[in-house]
């Protein structure tokens, strides 16, 4: 009975569709020169990402005027998954590929 009482669930792996969404987001942020600031913001607020996802749920009625309900739900799930946030930080921190 007690072996599962304090067990923390393992977050799911990031899917290919989620990686594509995060790559697109990372490229848009880096194009504006905000990659380092985004990494700083994501890393410094890591313990509060679940609160951020709940904030998005609270603001969903207003966000649905601009974004589709499915997109809002996808970003909520990404923000709740620590592995997805770690993937995004890795993509934001890497330098853009230079063409020779």
Beta strands, then each sheet from edge to edge (+ up, - down):
end
